[in-house]
Amino acid sequence: MNTTPNTPPAASTGTTLHSHQLLQGQRQIVIEHRGERYILRETSQGKLILTK
């Protein structure tokens, strides 16, 4: 399995998305999941936070 240092290996199933693919240049997005709304936002330190 090819991984780079400090990068966890990808799950054996599923798809890997890069944060820039989700955020598309914005600081936060709303994700709807099973009728609930969640906010995914990037902090000023470049970390991601998911809140309900």
C-alpha positions as CSV (number, residue, x, y, z in Angstrom):
1,M,0.0,0.0,0.0
2,N,1.5,3.4,-1.0
3,T,1.2,6.0,1.7
4,T,3.1,9.2,2.4
5,P,4.4,10.1,5.9
6,N,1.8,11.5,8.2
7,T,-1.0,10.3,5.9
8,P,-3.2,7.5,7.1
9,P,-3.9,4.7,4.6
10,A,-7.1,4.9,2.8
11,A,-9.9,2.7,3.9
12,S,-10.1,-0.6,1.9
13,T,-13.6,0.4,0.7
14,G,-15.0,3.8,-0.2
15,T,-13.8,6.9,-2.0
16,T,-11.2,9.4,-1.0
17,L,-12.2,13.1,-1.5
18,H,-9.8,16.0,-0.9
19,S,-11.2,18.8,1.2
20,H,-10.8,21.3,-1.6
21,Q,-13.2,19.1,-3.7
22,L,-15.9,19.5,-1.0
23,L,-15.3,23.1,0.0
24,Q,-14.7,24.4,-3.5
25,G,-12.9,27.5,-2.3
26,Q,-15.4,28.3,0.5
27,R,-14.7,28.2,4.2
28,Q,-17.8,26.1,5.1
29,I,-20.4,24.0,3.5
30,V,-23.7,22.4,4.6
31,I,-24.0,18.6,4.3
32,E,-27.4,17.0,4.5
33,H,-27.3,13.4,5.8
34,R,-30.5,11.4,6.6
35,G,-32.6,14.5,7.0
36,E,-30.1,16.3,9.3
37,R,-27.9,19.3,8.4
38,Y,-24.3,19.4,9.3
39,I,-21.8,22.2,8.8
40,L,-18.2,21.4,7.7
41,R,-15.9,24.3,8.1
42,E,-12.2,25.0,7.8
43,T,-10.6,26.9,10.7
44,S,-8.1,29.7,10.3
45,Q,-5.5,27.0,11.2
46,G,-6.5,24.8,8.3
47,K,-8.3,22.2,10.3
48,L,-11.8,20.8,9.6
49,I,-14.7,20.9,12.0
50,L,-18.0,19.1,11.5
51,T,-20.9,20.3,13.6
52,K,-24.6,19.6,13.7
